[in-house]
Amino acid sequence: MKKIKNILFLIVTATYIVVVSGFISKNDSMLQIGSTIISIRDSSDYQFISKDDILRILKNYNFDAGGKAVSEIMLGELESYILKNRIIKKAEAYITEPGVLHIDIWQKNPFLRISNQSGQGYYIDREGNIIPISDNFSPYVLVASGFIREPFSVSKVSNIFIENYDSLAVSKKTIYELYDLASFIDDDRFWSAQIEQIYVNSKHEFELIPRVGANIIEFGNAENIGEKFENLMLMYEQGLASVGWNQYERISLKYKNQVVCTKNQ
């Protein structure tokens, strides 16, 4: 008898939860959106996009949540439209009572700025996403310039890894080798502080411009990156420390297990 009572209690409880949940869902769907709150979650770190920019995106989408019922707001569709903006990494839209629509935005994080052979400028993040130059903010990142030709249209492609690297000509692999070289520099606290610019010469070899010292570092190609930087560090510690940073005009790392220096005239 006790067992039957327990079963009946569970059935009644479950039925109550279903009925109440349905009632709440119905009430929620009848709520109207009274306000929209836009939050740029990483605005203290990056300022590529503002709340006004998001409002303009919504206007282009002909989106006006004011006075609409909750059931009319297609949150997934709204997020997808916002994500078409190439600066935005993540967008979350959700509704809280009493009828408040929240739109949370996260921006992409650039680590390299490119100025290519055609005069086009853009940023790249660590996922390989192409980020347009912004009038709002100019982040302090490593800069690469010179004879850089991409195997794609910068204005039409959103990620550099859209192409098959192995099938490309040497002249069009530069952007990927730049990515590898810049990633190594960015991951190292000392080199990220010391190297401020990468120049790609007409031979598609890399030249590094340091912040300290009046010399140019001839890096060569993007092979053996770690080994070349180890050799350069030894040069800094054993050579430049004793003779001074400005004694050499050029420091070449192009040759295996060698550091060749050319003195100022």
C-alpha positions as CSV (number, residue, x, y, z in Angstrom):
1,M,0.0,0.0,0.0
2,K,2.8,2.3,0.9
3,K,4.5,1.6,-2.4
4,I,1.4,2.4,-4.3
5,K,1.1,5.8,-2.4
6,N,4.7,6.6,-3.3
7,I,4.0,5.9,-7.0
8,L,0.9,8.0,-7.0
9,F,2.8,10.8,-5.3
10,L,5.5,10.7,-8.0
11,I,2.9,10.7,-10.8
12,V,1.1,13.7,-9.2
13,T,4.4,15.6,-8.7
14,A,5.5,15.0,-12.3
15,T,2.1,16.1,-13.7
16,Y,2.3,19.3,-11.6
17,I,5.8,20.1,-12.9
18,V,4.7,19.6,-16.5
19,V,1.6,21.8,-16.1
20,V,3.5,24.5,-14.2
21,S,6.4,24.5,-16.7
22,G,3.9,24.8,-19.6
23,F,2.2,27.7,-17.8
24,I,5.6,29.5,-17.3
25,S,6.7,28.9,-20.9
26,K,3.4,30.3,-22.1
27,N,3.8,33.4,-19.9
28,D,7.4,33.8,-21.0
29,S,6.4,33.7,-24.7
30,M,3.8,36.4,-24.1
31,L,6.4,38.7,-22.6
32,Q,7.4,41.7,-24.7
33,I,10.9,43.0,-25.1
34,G,11.2,46.3,-23.3
35,S,14.9,46.9,-23.6
36,T,18.1,45.7,-25.3
37,I,21.4,45.5,-23.4
38,I,24.6,45.2,-25.5
39,S,27.8,44.2,-23.7
40,I,31.3,44.2,-25.3
41,R,32.8,41.6,-23.0
42,D,36.4,42.2,-23.8
43,S,36.3,46.0,-24.4
44,S,39.0,46.6,-21.8
45,D,41.4,44.7,-24.0
46,Y,40.3,45.4,-27.5
47,Q,38.3,48.3,-29.0
48,F,37.7,47.2,-32.5
49,I,33.9,47.4,-32.2
50,S,31.6,49.5,-30.1
51,K,28.0,49.3,-28.9
52,D,27.0,51.8,-31.6
53,D,28.6,49.5,-34.2
54,I,26.4,46.7,-33.0
55,L,23.3,48.9,-33.2
56,R,24.2,49.7,-36.8
57,I,24.5,46.0,-37.5
58,L,21.0,45.4,-36.1
59,K,19.7,48.4,-38.1
60,N,21.0,46.9,-41.3
61,Y,19.4,43.6,-40.3
62,N,16.1,45.6,-39.9
63,F,16.0,44.3,-36.3
64,D,14.0,46.2,-33.7
65,A,13.2,44.1,-30.7
66,G,11.2,46.9,-28.9
67,G,7.6,45.8,-28.2
68,K,8.0,42.4,-29.8
69,A,6.9,39.2,-28.0
70,V,9.7,36.9,-26.8
71,S,8.4,34.2,-29.1
72,E,9.1,36.4,-32.1
73,I,12.8,36.8,-31.4
74,M,14.9,34.3,-33.3
75,L,18.0,34.3,-31.1
76,G,20.1,31.9,-33.2
77,E,19.3,33.8,-36.4
78,L,20.3,37.1,-34.6
79,E,23.6,35.6,-33.5
80,S,24.4,34.3,-37.0
81,Y,23.8,37.7,-38.5
82,I,26.0,39.5,-36.0
83,L,28.8,37.0,-36.6
84,K,28.9,38.0,-40.3
85,N,31.0,41.0,-39.0
86,R,34.6,39.9,-39.4
87,I,35.7,41.6,-36.2
88,I,33.4,39.6,-34.0
89,K,34.6,36.3,-32.7
90,K,31.6,35.3,-30.6
91,A,28.0,36.5,-30.1
92,E,25.4,35.4,-27.5
93,A,21.8,36.6,-27.5
94,Y,19.5,35.7,-24.6
95,I,16.4,37.0,-22.9
96,T,15.8,37.6,-19.2
97,E,12.8,38.7,-17.3
98,P,11.2,41.2,-17.4
99,G,11.6,41.2,-21.2
100,V,15.2,42.3,-21.5
101,L,17.2,41.2,-24.6
102,H,20.9,40.7,-23.9
103,I,23.5,40.7,-26.7
104,D,27.0,39.8,-25.5
105,I,30.0,40.3,-27.9
106,W,33.6,39.0,-27.9
107,Q,36.1,40.4,-30.4
108,K,38.8,38.6,-32.3
109,N,42.4,39.1,-30.9
110,P,45.0,40.2,-33.5
111,F,48.7,39.4,-33.0
112,L,50.1,40.5,-36.4
113,R,49.5,43.4,-38.7
114,I,50.1,42.9,-42.4
115,S,50.9,45.6,-45.0
116,N,51.1,43.6,-48.3
117,Q,52.7,44.3,-51.7
118,S,49.4,45.8,-53.0
119,G,49.2,48.3,-50.2
120,Q,46.4,46.5,-48.4
121,G,46.5,46.4,-44.6
122,Y,44.8,43.9,-42.2
123,Y,45.3,42.0,-39.0
124,I,45.6,38.2,-38.4
125,D,44.6,36.5,-35.1
126,R,46.1,33.2,-33.9
127,E,43.3,31.2,-35.6
128,G,44.3,32.7,-38.9
129,N,41.3,35.0,-39.2
130,I,41.7,38.1,-41.3
131,I,40.6,41.2,-39.4
132,P,40.0,44.5,-41.2
133,I,41.9,47.7,-40.1
134,S,39.7,49.6,-37.7
135,D,39.4,53.4,-37.3
136,N,38.4,52.8,-33.7
137,F,41.6,51.2,-32.4
138,S,45.2,50.4,-33.4
139,P,46.6,47.6,-31.3
140,Y,50.2,47.4,-30.4
141,V,51.2,44.2,-32.3
142,L,54.1,42.9,-34.5
143,V,54.1,44.5,-38.0
144,A,55.0,42.7,-41.3
145,S,55.5,44.5,-44.6
146,G,57.3,44.2,-47.9
147,F,56.9,41.7,-50.8
148,I,53.8,39.9,-49.4
149,R,51.4,38.3,-51.9
150,E,48.5,36.3,-50.7
151,P,47.1,33.3,-52.7
152,F,43.6,34.7,-52.1
153,S,41.7,38.0,-52.2
154,V,42.0,39.6,-48.8
155,S,38.6,41.4,-49.1
156,K,36.8,38.1,-49.9
157,V,38.4,35.5,-47.7
158,S,38.0,35.5,-43.9
159,N,40.8,33.0,-43.0
160,I,44.3,32.5,-44.4
161,F,44.0,28.7,-44.1
162,I,41.4,28.6,-46.8
163,E,44.2,27.6,-49.2
164,N,46.1,24.3,-49.4
165,Y,49.7,25.4,-48.4
166,D,51.4,22.4,-50.1
167,S,50.1,23.3,-53.6
168,L,51.2,26.9,-53.6
169,A,54.2,28.5,-55.3
170,V,57.0,29.7,-53.1
171,S,56.1,33.4,-53.7
172,K,52.6,32.8,-52.3
173,K,53.6,30.8,-49.2
174,T,54.9,34.0,-47.6
175,I,51.8,34.7,-45.5
176,Y,51.9,31.2,-43.9
177,E,55.6,31.4,-43.1
178,L,54.9,34.9,-41.7
179,Y,52.3,33.3,-39.5
180,D,54.7,30.7,-38.2
181,L,57.5,33.2,-37.6
182,A,55.2,35.8,-35.9
183,S,53.6,33.0,-33.7
184,F,57.1,32.0,-32.5
185,I,57.9,35.6,-31.6
186,D,54.6,36.2,-30.0
187,D,54.9,33.1,-27.8
188,D,58.3,34.2,-26.4
189,R,58.4,37.1,-23.9
190,F,61.8,38.3,-24.8
191,W,61.5,38.2,-28.6
192,S,58.0,39.7,-28.5
193,A,59.5,42.6,-26.6
194,Q,62.6,42.9,-28.8
195,I,61.3,42.4,-32.4
196,E,58.9,45.1,-33.6
197,Q,58.8,44.5,-37.4
198,I,59.3,41.8,-40.0
199,Y,60.2,42.9,-43.6
200,V,59.9,40.5,-46.5
201,N,62.5,41.2,-49.2
202,S,62.2,40.5,-52.9
203,K,63.7,37.0,-52.4
204,H,60.9,36.2,-50.0
205,E,63.3,36.1,-47.1
206,F,62.6,37.7,-43.7
207,E,64.5,40.6,-42.1
208,L,63.8,41.5,-38.5
209,I,63.8,45.0,-37.1
210,P,64.6,45.0,-33.4
211,R,63.5,47.7,-30.9
212,V,67.0,47.8,-29.3
213,G,70.0,48.2,-31.6
214,A,70.4,49.9,-35.0
215,N,71.0,46.6,-36.8
216,I,68.9,44.5,-39.3
217,I,68.7,40.8,-38.6
218,E,68.7,38.7,-41.8
219,F,66.6,35.8,-40.8
220,G,66.4,34.1,-44.2
221,N,63.5,31.6,-44.7
222,A,61.1,30.3,-42.1
223,E,63.0,27.0,-41.6
224,N,64.6,26.1,-38.2
225,I,63.0,29.1,-36.5
226,G,63.8,28.0,-33.0
227,E,67.4,27.2,-33.8
228,K,68.0,30.6,-35.5
229,F,66.6,32.4,-32.4
230,E,68.9,30.3,-30.1
231,N,71.9,31.4,-32.2
232,L,70.7,35.0,-32.1
233,M,70.3,34.8,-28.3
234,L,73.9,33.5,-27.9
235,M,75.0,36.4,-30.1
236,Y,73.2,38.8,-27.8
237,E,74.6,37.3,-24.6
238,Q,78.2,36.7,-25.7
239,G,78.8,39.1,-28.5
240,L,76.7,42.3,-28.4
241,A,76.9,42.4,-24.6
242,S,80.7,43.0,-24.8
243,V,81.0,45.2,-28.0
244,G,77.7,47.1,-27.8
245,W,74.3,46.9,-29.6
246,N,75.2,49.3,-32.4
247,Q,78.6,48.0,-33.6
248,Y,77.0,45.9,-36.4
249,E,74.9,47.0,-39.3
250,R,73.6,43.6,-40.2
251,I,73.4,40.2,-38.3
252,S,72.7,37.2,-40.6
253,L,71.1,34.0,-39.4
254,K,70.7,32.6,-42.9
255,Y,73.5,30.0,-42.6
256,K,73.2,26.9,-40.5
257,N,74.9,27.0,-37.1
258,Q,76.4,30.4,-37.9
259,V,75.8,34.0,-37.1
260,V,77.5,36.4,-39.6
261,C,77.9,40.0,-38.6
262,T,78.7,43.0,-40.7
263,K,80.2,46.0,-38.9
264,N,79.1,49.6,-39.4
265,Q,81.4,51.5,-41.8
